[in-house]
Amino acid sequence: MMLAGRVVTGAMLLVGARLMGRLIDFCALLVFARLLTPNDFGVVAAAMTLISLMEAIFELPVGLVLVRTPNVESDHYDTAFTLSMLRGVLLGLLIACIAWPYAWAFDDFRLVPIILCLGWAPMIRGCVSPHLWVNLRQLQMGPDCLAQTVGKIGAFVVAMLVLALERNYWALVVATVSSPAIMVATSYYLAPYRPRLSLRQWRVFWDFLSWLGGAQFLAALSWQCDRFVLGQLSSRAELGRYTMADSLAALPIQALAAPAAAMLFPALGAIHVQHERLRRAFLIGLGGVYILCLPIMVGLIVLAEPFCRTVLGPQWGEVVLPMQMLTAAGALSLIAQPLGALYNALGQTKAGMVRSILGLSIKLPLVLAGCFAGGLAGVALARLVTEFIMFVVSAYSIRQLTGASTKNILSVLVRPVGASAAMILALVVIQPLIGASDDPTIRGLILAALVLAGALVYSTTILMLWVLAQRPAGLEARLMAIVHEALRRIASRRGGLSLDSQAIVPVEVHGRPNRPG
């Protein structure tokens, strides 16, 4: 199978598994939203801000080095495991030491036991089997996907049991810790590895991780600074509402964009010296990310009010406007996912760090000003402005690294943007015609009908635009090839009928490459 086909197939598998995992997270989030209060979410969010920052400071993505290193031996895996384990132990001890001063700074000593429990999560994650990365080097995502899914399912079951016994924020804490514990145990079953402590190949990791670790630390600091500011300057309930809105807005990125970008990294790394192939592959990946994520985020913006009222409940009514702004910011930030894969594939981790510094220097003062001026809504608006600026910066970086023109970049974005515009128009027209209801069941049916109508309009429009663009290579081409192959097999099983390759879908398996602009 050609590289493009392997990448798209592997990405679809990874996206499917992550989508299932995020669906489980989404279901858990809805249950928590119904049974817990914004204040409960705010308390755990304040603790998770510390955990996330500490994990980012000591981030060691050793798996990226294993993927990028040409000849990987057992010493490389042993060194990766040792570094990850040492990082986890050190991180757990530091978190334990910081827990009390952090709670004192927030004037909320409920945070101390929560932080101590959450500190086990990074320690456990550091013990994952490094042999999972063998499959990623070969663009085989099955074991990693299964391990992640099993961890999510197990954590959901445990959290629901705790929630049934104690309806408080400890259900959130238990879910956060149990997920990595179950995932790590599963990783050794799927990718057997006998732990062995060794640092023989530490130099191979150091050159790559020195800049990358700094970039990821700054990116995480930028990601968490809004929650930290809100936690210091507003109430726990306000922080809880912001956390809920941000979590919902980030679901498409976590479920679709991040795994697609993760699959793009090894593919770009394999062809990083072939400039033209690299440019085409990156643009296909960028277009695929927007095709998958943009309609979901646009739909969430348009249907925010009926969604919050129907699904979350009346206590979350104040999150509608912040969620709309944060989702719009997330849509702009989608470009950063494939760009991060490009930085890593080309070894341009220093450039990634510079971008993170720029993002933080823009975001932090805007968040502070927004929090003082408008509270929750002000911070959300600051996020939106920041992501708009960083979208322009990211597009410039893509041009510099790949040689793609502005026309090239816009050509892969015009189809999802155009189809999303058609979906917005359809929902704006249909929603008043359906009307509203005070009955929860009818409201749920109306919301489901609107979602289905939006999905139908989007998928129809994106295919029409793809055909009008003369069927360029990309996600649409691969999906149509899969549909054609499925129809051919169904027809062949029904009496040996054969389908001509042009009878159903006149498209090549991998589509036609875009012409340079």
PARO-58127 format. One record per residue (C-alpha): residue number from 1; residue in three letters; x negated, y, z. Coordinates in steps of 0.2 Angstrom, whole numbers, padded with zeros to 4 digits. Layout:
! residues N
NODE    i   aa     px     py     pz
NODE  NUM  ALA      X      Y      Z
...
This chain:
! residues 517
NODE    i   aa     px     py     pz
NODE    1  MET   0000   0000   0000
NODE    2  MET  -0006   0017  -0004
NODE    3  LEU  -0012   0029   0010
NODE    4  ALA   0003   0040   0008
NODE    5  GLY   0015   0026   0009
NODE    6  ARG   0006   0018   0024
NODE    7  VAL   0007   0035   0033
NODE    8  VAL   0025   0038   0029
NODE    9  THR   0030   0021   0034
NODE   10  GLY   0020   0021   0050
NODE   11  ALA   0026   0039   0054
NODE   12  MET   0044   0033   0052
NODE   13  LEU   0041   0018   0064
NODE   14  LEU   0033   0030   0077
NODE   15  VAL   0046   0043   0075
NODE   16  GLY   0060   0029   0077
NODE   17  ALA   0052   0023   0093
NODE   18  ARG   0049   0040   0100
NODE   19  LEU   0067   0045   0095
NODE   20  MET   0073   0030   0105
NODE   21  GLY   0063   0036   0120
NODE   22  ARG   0069   0053   0119
NODE   23  LEU   0087   0047   0117
NODE   24  ILE   0084   0038   0133
NODE   25  ASP   0077   0054   0141
NODE   26  PHE   0092   0064   0134
NODE   27  CYS   0104   0052   0142
NODE   28  ALA   0095   0053   0158
NODE   29  LEU   0095   0072   0157
NODE   30  LEU   0113   0073   0154
NODE   31  VAL   0117   0062   0169
NODE   32  PHE   0105   0072   0180
NODE   33  ALA   0114   0088   0174
NODE   34  ARG   0131   0082   0179
NODE   35  LEU   0125   0076   0196
NODE   36  LEU   0111   0088   0201
NODE   37  THR   0111   0106   0203
NODE   38  PRO   0100   0119   0194
NODE   39  ASN   0091   0121   0211
NODE   40  ASP   0086   0103   0211
NODE   41  PHE   0079   0105   0193
NODE   42  GLY   0069   0121   0199
NODE   43  VAL   0061   0112   0213
NODE   44  VAL   0054   0098   0202
NODE   45  ALA   0050   0110   0188
NODE   46  ALA   0039   0120   0200
NODE   47  ALA   0030   0104   0205
NODE   48  MET   0028   0098   0187
NODE   49  THR   0020   0115   0183
NODE   50  LEU   0005   0111   0194
NODE   51  ILE   0004   0093   0188
NODE   52  SER   0004   0098   0169
NODE   53  LEU  -0009   0111   0172
NODE   54  MET  -0020   0100   0181
NODE   55  GLU  -0018   0086   0168
NODE   56  ALA  -0023   0099   0155
NODE   57  ILE  -0038   0105   0164
NODE   58  PHE  -0045   0087   0165
NODE   59  GLU  -0038   0081   0148
NODE   60  LEU  -0048   0068   0140
NODE   61  PRO  -0040   0062   0124
NODE   62  VAL  -0053   0048   0122
NODE   63  GLY  -0041   0039   0109
NODE   64  LEU  -0044   0053   0097
NODE   65  VAL  -0063   0049   0097
NODE   66  LEU  -0060   0031   0095
NODE   67  VAL  -0049   0034   0080
NODE   68  ARG  -0062   0046   0072
NODE   69  THR  -0078   0036   0076
NODE   70  PRO  -0083   0026   0060
NODE   71  ASN  -0089   0010   0069
NODE   72  VAL  -0081   0006   0086
NODE   73  GLU  -0089  -0007   0097
NODE   74  SER  -0084  -0014   0114
NODE   75  ASP  -0095  -0002   0122
NODE   76  HIS  -0085   0012   0115
NODE   77  TYR  -0069   0005   0122
NODE   78  ASP  -0077   0002   0139
NODE   79  THR  -0083   0020   0140
NODE   80  ALA  -0066   0026   0135
NODE   81  PHE  -0057   0016   0149
NODE   82  THR  -0070   0022   0162
NODE   83  LEU  -0069   0040   0157
NODE   84  SER  -0050   0039   0158
NODE   85  MET  -0050   0030   0174
NODE   86  LEU  -0062   0042   0182
NODE   87  ARG  -0052   0057   0176
NODE   88  GLY  -0036   0050   0183
NODE   89  VAL  -0044   0047   0201
NODE   90  LEU  -0052   0064   0201
NODE   91  LEU  -0036   0072   0196
NODE   92  GLY  -0026   0063   0209
NODE   93  LEU  -0037   0068   0223
NODE   94  LEU  -0038   0086   0217
NODE   95  ILE  -0019   0087   0216
NODE   96  ALA  -0017   0080   0234
NODE   97  CYS  -0029   0094   0240
NODE   98  ILE  -0020   0107   0231
NODE   99  ALA  -0002   0102   0236
NODE  100  TRP  -0001   0112   0252
NODE  101  PRO  -0008   0128   0246
NODE  102  TYR   0002   0127   0231
NODE  103  ALA   0018   0125   0241
NODE  104  TRP   0013   0139   0252
NODE  105  ALA   0011   0151   0237
NODE  106  PHE   0028   0146   0231
NODE  107  ASP   0035   0147   0249
NODE  108  ASP   0043   0131   0247
NODE  109  PHE   0036   0116   0257
NODE  110  ARG   0048   0104   0249
NODE  111  LEU   0035   0104   0235
NODE  112  VAL   0021   0095   0246
NODE  113  PRO   0029   0077   0246
NODE  114  ILE   0035   0079   0228
NODE  115  ILE   0018   0084   0222
NODE  116  LEU   0009   0070   0231
NODE  117  CYS   0021   0057   0223
NODE  118  LEU   0020   0065   0205
NODE  119  GLY   0001   0065   0207
NODE  120  TRP   0001   0046   0204
NODE  121  ALA   0007   0048   0187
NODE  122  PRO  -0009   0054   0179
NODE  123  MET  -0019   0041   0189
NODE  124  ILE  -0009   0027   0182
NODE  125  ARG  -0009   0034   0164
NODE  126  GLY  -0028   0034   0165
NODE  127  CYS  -0028   0015   0166
NODE  128  VAL  -0019   0012   0149
NODE  129  SER  -0027  -0002   0138
NODE  130  PRO  -0039   0007   0126
NODE  131  HIS  -0036  -0007   0113
NODE  132  LEU  -0019   0001   0109
NODE  133  TRP  -0030   0013   0098
NODE  134  VAL  -0036  -0001   0088
NODE  135  ASN  -0019  -0002   0080
NODE  136  LEU  -0018   0017   0077
NODE  137  ARG  -0035   0016   0067
NODE  138  GLN  -0026   0004   0056
NODE  139  LEU  -0010   0015   0055
NODE  140  GLN  -0001   0001   0064
NODE  141  MET   0010   0009   0077
NODE  142  GLY   0021  -0006   0083
NODE  143  PRO   0012  -0010   0100
NODE  144  ASP   0011   0008   0105
NODE  145  CYS   0029   0012   0101
NODE  146  LEU   0035  -0004   0110
NODE  147  ALA   0025   0001   0126
NODE  148  GLN   0032   0018   0126
NODE  149  THR   0049   0012   0124
NODE  150  VAL   0048  -0001   0137
NODE  151  GLY   0042   0012   0149
NODE  152  LYS   0056   0024   0145
NODE  153  ILE   0069   0010   0148
NODE  154  GLY   0062   0004   0164
NODE  155  ALA   0060   0022   0171
NODE  156  PHE   0079   0026   0166
NODE  157  VAL   0085   0010   0175
NODE  158  VAL   0074   0014   0191
NODE  159  ALA   0080   0033   0191
NODE  160  MET   0098   0028   0189
NODE  161  LEU   0096   0016   0204
NODE  162  VAL   0088   0030   0215
NODE  163  LEU   0102   0042   0209
NODE  164  ALA   0115   0030   0214
NODE  165  LEU   0108   0029   0232
NODE  166  GLU   0102   0047   0234
NODE  167  ARG   0110   0061   0223
NODE  168  ASN   0095   0073   0224
NODE  169  TYR   0079   0078   0215
NODE  170  TRP   0070   0062   0220
NODE  171  ALA   0078   0053   0206
NODE  172  LEU   0068   0065   0194
NODE  173  VAL   0052   0062   0203
NODE  174  VAL   0054   0043   0203
NODE  175  ALA   0058   0043   0184
NODE  176  THR   0042   0053   0181
NODE  177  VAL   0031   0041   0190
NODE  178  SER   0039   0024   0185
NODE  179  SER   0038   0028   0166
NODE  180  PRO   0019   0028   0165
NODE  181  ALA   0018   0013   0177
NODE  182  ILE   0029   0002   0167
NODE  183  MET   0020   0008   0150
NODE  184  VAL   0003   0004   0156
NODE  185  ALA   0008  -0013   0162
NODE  186  THR   0016  -0016   0145
NODE  187  SER   0000  -0010   0136
NODE  188  TYR  -0011  -0024   0143
NODE  189  TYR   0002  -0037   0137
NODE  190  LEU   0003  -0030   0119
NODE  191  ALA  -0016  -0025   0118
NODE  192  PRO  -0025  -0037   0130
NODE  193  TYR  -0041  -0029   0137
NODE  194  ARG  -0052  -0034   0152
NODE  195  PRO  -0057  -0018   0161
NODE  196  ARG  -0076  -0015   0162
NODE  197  LEU  -0084   0000   0168
NODE  198  SER  -0097   0008   0157
NODE  199  LEU  -0103   0025   0151
NODE  200  ARG  -0116   0019   0138
NODE  201  GLN  -0107   0028   0124
NODE  202  TRP  -0103   0044   0133
NODE  203  ARG  -0113   0055   0121
NODE  204  VAL  -0101   0050   0107
NODE  205  PHE  -0086   0057   0117
NODE  206  TRP  -0094   0072   0124
NODE  207  ASP  -0097   0082   0107
NODE  208  PHE  -0079   0080   0102
NODE  209  LEU  -0071   0082   0119
NODE  210  SER  -0080   0098   0125
NODE  211  TRP  -0071   0109   0113
NODE  212  LEU  -0055   0099   0112
NODE  213  GLY  -0053   0098   0131
NODE  214  GLY  -0054   0117   0132
NODE  215  ALA  -0042   0120   0118
NODE  216  GLN  -0029   0108   0126
NODE  217  PHE  -0031   0116   0143
NODE  218  LEU  -0027   0133   0135
NODE  219  ALA  -0013   0126   0125
NODE  220  ALA  -0005   0119   0141
NODE  221  LEU  -0009   0135   0151
NODE  222  SER   0001   0144   0137
NODE  223  TRP   0015   0131   0138
NODE  224  GLN   0017   0132   0157
NODE  225  CYS   0014   0150   0160
NODE  226  ASP   0032   0155   0158
NODE  227  ARG   0038   0142   0171
NODE  228  PHE   0024   0148   0183
NODE  229  VAL   0029   0166   0181
NODE  230  LEU   0048   0162   0183
NODE  231  GLY   0044   0151   0198
NODE  232  GLN   0035   0166   0206
NODE  233  LEU   0047   0180   0202
NODE  234  SER   0064   0172   0202
NODE  235  SER   0074   0159   0211
NODE  236  ARG   0073   0140   0210
NODE  237  ALA   0090   0140   0202
NODE  238  GLU   0084   0152   0188
NODE  239  LEU   0069   0141   0185
NODE  240  GLY   0080   0125   0184
NODE  241  ARG   0091   0133   0171
NODE  242  TYR   0076   0138   0161
NODE  243  THR   0069   0121   0163
NODE  244  MET   0085   0113   0156
NODE  245  ALA   0086   0125   0141
NODE  246  ASP   0067   0122   0137
NODE  247  SER   0069   0103   0139
NODE  248  LEU   0083   0102   0127
NODE  249  ALA   0075   0114   0115
NODE  250  ALA   0059   0103   0115
NODE  251  LEU   0067   0087   0112
NODE  252  PRO   0066   0087   0093
NODE  253  ILE   0048   0092   0094
NODE  254  GLN   0044   0078   0106
NODE  255  ALA   0054   0065   0098
NODE  256  LEU   0050   0069   0080
NODE  257  ALA   0037   0082   0076
NODE  258  ALA   0024   0076   0089
NODE  259  PRO   0024   0057   0084
NODE  260  ALA   0024   0062   0065
NODE  261  ALA   0009   0073   0068
NODE  262  ALA   0000   0059   0078
NODE  263  MET   0002   0048   0063
NODE  264  LEU  -0004   0061   0052
NODE  265  PHE  -0021   0063   0061
NODE  266  PRO  -0029   0046   0057
NODE  267  ALA  -0023   0048   0039
NODE  268  LEU  -0031   0065   0037
NODE  269  GLY  -0046   0059   0046
NODE  270  ALA  -0048   0045   0033
NODE  271  ILE  -0048   0057   0018
NODE  272  HIS  -0056   0073   0027
NODE  273  VAL  -0070   0073   0014
NODE  274  GLN  -0058   0072  -0001
NODE  275  HIS  -0052   0090  -0001
NODE  276  GLU  -0038   0089  -0014
NODE  277  ARG  -0030   0073  -0006
NODE  278  LEU  -0032   0081   0011
NODE  279  ARG  -0022   0097   0005
NODE  280  ARG  -0008   0086  -0003
NODE  281  ALA  -0007   0075   0012
NODE  282  PHE  -0006   0089   0024
NODE  283  LEU   0007   0098   0015
NODE  284  ILE   0018   0082   0013
NODE  285  GLY   0016   0080   0032
NODE  286  LEU   0021   0098   0036
NODE  287  GLY   0036   0097   0025
NODE  288  GLY   0041   0080   0033
NODE  289  VAL   0040   0088   0050
NODE  290  TYR   0052   0102   0045
NODE  291  ILE   0064   0091   0036
NODE  292  LEU   0066   0080   0052
NODE  293  CYS   0067   0093   0065
NODE  294  LEU   0073   0109   0058
NODE  295  PRO   0092   0104   0056
NODE  296  ILE   0093   0097   0073
NODE  297  MET   0086   0113   0080
NODE  298  VAL   0097   0124   0069
NODE  299  GLY   0112   0114   0074
NODE  300  LEU   0108   0116   0093
NODE  301  ILE   0107   0135   0090
NODE  302  VAL   0124   0136   0081
NODE  303  LEU   0133   0124   0093
NODE  304  ALA   0124   0129   0109
NODE  305  GLU   0140   0135   0118
NODE  306  PRO   0152   0120   0114
NODE  307  PHE   0137   0109   0118
NODE  308  CYS   0133   0116   0135
NODE  309  ARG   0152   0117   0140
NODE  310  THR   0156   0099   0134
NODE  311  VAL   0140   0090   0138
NODE  312  LEU   0131   0098   0152
NODE  313  GLY   0146   0105   0162
NODE  314  PRO   0151   0122   0168
NODE  315  GLN   0137   0125   0180
NODE  316  TRP   0125   0126   0166
NODE  317  GLY   0135   0140   0156
NODE  318  GLU   0121   0153   0159
NODE  319  VAL   0108   0142   0148
NODE  320  VAL   0117   0145   0132
NODE  321  LEU   0108   0161   0126
NODE  322  PRO   0090   0156   0133
NODE  323  MET   0092   0139   0125
NODE  324  GLN   0096   0147   0108
NODE  325  MET   0081   0158   0109
NODE  326  LEU   0070   0144   0115
NODE  327  THR   0076   0132   0101
NODE  328  ALA   0072   0146   0088
NODE  329  ALA   0055   0148   0096
NODE  330  GLY   0053   0129   0095
NODE  331  ALA   0057   0129   0076
NODE  332  LEU   0044   0142   0073
NODE  333  SER   0031   0132   0083
NODE  334  LEU   0034   0116   0072
NODE  335  ILE   0020   0121   0061
NODE  336  ALA   0008   0119   0076
NODE  337  GLN   0010   0100   0076
NODE  338  PRO   0003   0095   0059
NODE  339  LEU  -0010   0110   0061
NODE  340  GLY  -0017   0101   0077
NODE  341  ALA  -0019   0085   0068
NODE  342  LEU  -0028   0095   0054
NODE  343  TYR  -0040   0103   0067
NODE  344  ASN  -0044   0086   0075
NODE  345  ALA  -0046   0077   0058
NODE  346  LEU  -0059   0090   0052
NODE  347  GLY  -0068   0091   0068
NODE  348  GLN  -0062   0109   0070
NODE  349  THR  -0059   0108   0088
NODE  350  LYS  -0067   0125   0091
NODE  351  ALA  -0055   0133   0079
NODE  352  GLY  -0041   0125   0089
NODE  353  MET  -0047   0133   0105
NODE  354  VAL  -0048   0150   0097
NODE  355  ARG  -0030   0148   0092
NODE  356  SER  -0025   0143   0109
NODE  357  ILE  -0034   0158   0117
NODE  358  LEU  -0025   0170   0105
NODE  359  GLY  -0008   0162   0109
NODE  360  LEU  -0011   0163   0128
NODE  361  SER  -0017   0181   0126
NODE  362  ILE  -0001   0186   0117
NODE  363  LYS   0011   0175   0127
NODE  364  LEU   0006   0179   0145
NODE  365  PRO   0009   0198   0144
NODE  366  LEU   0025   0196   0134
NODE  367  VAL   0032   0184   0147
NODE  368  LEU   0027   0195   0162
NODE  369  ALA   0036   0210   0153
NODE  370  GLY   0051   0199   0148
NODE  371  CYS   0053   0192   0166
NODE  372  PHE   0053   0209   0174
NODE  373  ALA   0064   0217   0161
NODE  374  GLY   0077   0203   0158
NODE  375  GLY   0073   0188   0169
NODE  376  LEU   0078   0171   0161
NODE  377  ALA   0083   0179   0145
NODE  378  GLY   0068   0190   0144
NODE  379  VAL   0056   0176   0146
NODE  380  ALA   0065   0166   0132
NODE  381  LEU   0064   0182   0121
NODE  382  ALA   0045   0183   0124
NODE  383  ARG   0043   0165   0119
NODE  384  LEU   0052   0169   0103
NODE  385  VAL   0041   0184   0098
NODE  386  THR   0026   0174   0103
NODE  387  GLU   0030   0160   0092
NODE  388  PHE   0034   0171   0077
NODE  389  ILE   0017   0179   0078
NODE  390  MET   0008   0162   0080
NODE  391  PHE   0018   0155   0065
NODE  392  VAL   0009   0168   0054
NODE  393  VAL  -0008   0164   0062
NODE  394  SER  -0005   0146   0059
NODE  395  ALA  -0001   0148   0041
NODE  396  TYR  -0017   0158   0039
NODE  397  SER  -0027   0144   0047
NODE  398  ILE  -0019   0132   0035
NODE  399  ARG  -0024   0142   0020
NODE  400  GLN  -0042   0143   0027
NODE  401  LEU  -0044   0125   0031
NODE  402  THR  -0035   0117   0016
NODE  403  GLY  -0036   0130   0002
NODE  404  ALA  -0017   0129   0001
NODE  405  SER  -0009   0145  -0006
NODE  406  THR   0005   0154   0002
NODE  407  LYS   0016   0147  -0012
NODE  408  ASN   0010   0129  -0008
NODE  409  ILE   0016   0131   0010
NODE  410  LEU   0032   0139   0006
NODE  411  SER   0036   0126  -0007
NODE  412  VAL   0037   0112   0006
NODE  413  LEU   0047   0123   0018
NODE  414  VAL   0060   0130   0006
NODE  415  ARG   0070   0114   0005
NODE  416  PRO   0073   0111   0024
NODE  417  VAL   0076   0130   0026
NODE  418  GLY   0088   0131   0012
NODE  419  ALA   0097   0115   0018
NODE  420  SER   0098   0122   0036
NODE  421  ALA   0105   0139   0029
NODE  422  ALA   0119   0129   0020
NODE  423  MET   0122   0119   0036
NODE  424  ILE   0124   0135   0046
NODE  425  LEU   0136   0142   0034
NODE  426  ALA   0147   0126   0034
NODE  427  LEU   0147   0126   0054
NODE  428  VAL   0152   0144   0055
NODE  429  VAL   0166   0142   0043
NODE  430  ILE   0172   0125   0050
NODE  431  GLN   0171   0129   0069
NODE  432  PRO   0185   0142   0069
NODE  433  LEU   0196   0131   0059
NODE  434  ILE   0195   0116   0071
NODE  435  GLY   0199   0127   0086
NODE  436  ALA   0195   0124   0104
NODE  437  SER   0203   0114   0118
NODE  438  ASP   0202   0113   0137
NODE  439  ASP   0203   0094   0137
NODE  440  PRO   0186   0087   0139
NODE  441  THR   0189   0072   0128
NODE  442  ILE   0195   0083   0114
NODE  443  ARG   0181   0095   0116
NODE  444  GLY   0169   0080   0114
NODE  445  LEU   0178   0074   0098
NODE  446  ILE   0177   0092   0091
NODE  447  LEU   0158   0093   0095
NODE  448  ALA   0155   0076   0087
NODE  449  ALA   0165   0081   0071
NODE  450  LEU   0155   0097   0070
NODE  451  VAL   0138   0087   0071
NODE  452  LEU   0143   0075   0058
NODE  453  ALA   0149   0089   0046
NODE  454  GLY   0132   0098   0049
NODE  455  ALA   0122   0082   0046
NODE  456  LEU   0132   0078   0030
NODE  457  VAL   0130   0096   0023
NODE  458  TYR   0111   0096   0027
NODE  459  SER   0107   0079   0020
NODE  460  THR   0117   0082   0004
NODE  461  THR   0109   0099   0001
NODE  462  ILE   0091   0093   0005
NODE  463  LEU   0093   0080  -0008
NODE  464  MET   0100   0092  -0021
NODE  465  LEU   0086   0104  -0018
NODE  466  TRP   0073   0090  -0020
NODE  467  VAL   0080   0084  -0036
NODE  468  LEU   0080   0102  -0043
NODE  469  ALA   0062   0104  -0037
NODE  470  GLN   0059   0089  -0049
NODE  471  ARG   0057   0076  -0035
NODE  472  PRO   0040   0081  -0027
NODE  473  ALA   0031   0068  -0016
NODE  474  GLY   0036   0069   0002
NODE  475  LEU   0048   0062   0015
NODE  476  GLU   0063   0062   0003
NODE  477  ALA   0054   0052  -0010
NODE  478  ARG   0049   0039   0002
NODE  479  LEU   0067   0038   0010
NODE  480  MET   0075   0036  -0007
NODE  481  ALA   0063   0023  -0012
NODE  482  ILE   0067   0013   0004
NODE  483  VAL   0086   0015   0000
NODE  484  HIS   0083   0009  -0018
NODE  485  GLU   0073  -0006  -0012
NODE  486  ALA   0087  -0010   0001
NODE  487  LEU   0100  -0009  -0012
NODE  488  ARG   0090  -0020  -0024
NODE  489  ARG   0088  -0034  -0011
NODE  490  ILE   0107  -0033  -0007
NODE  491  ALA   0112  -0034  -0025
NODE  492  SER   0099  -0049  -0028
NODE  493  ARG   0107  -0058  -0013
NODE  494  ARG   0125  -0056  -0021
NODE  495  GLY   0123  -0068  -0035
NODE  496  GLY   0106  -0064  -0041
NODE  497  LEU   0111  -0047  -0049
NODE  498  SER   0096  -0036  -0053
NODE  499  LEU   0095  -0017  -0052
NODE  500  ASP   0085  -0008  -0064
NODE  501  SER   0073   0004  -0056
NODE  502  GLN   0081   0019  -0064
NODE  503  ALA   0099   0014  -0061
NODE  504  ILE   0101   0019  -0044
NODE  505  VAL   0087   0032  -0040
NODE  506  PRO   0076   0038  -0054
NODE  507  VAL   0061   0041  -0043
NODE  508  GLU   0043   0035  -0041
NODE  509  VAL   0039   0026  -0024
NODE  510  HIS   0028   0040  -0018
NODE  511  GLY   0035   0054  -0028
NODE  512  ARG   0026   0066  -0039
NODE  513  PRO   0012   0077  -0031
NODE  514  ASN   0016   0095  -0029
NODE  515  ARG   0007   0107  -0042
NODE  516  PRO  -0005   0119  -0034
NODE  517  GLY   0002   0136  -0033
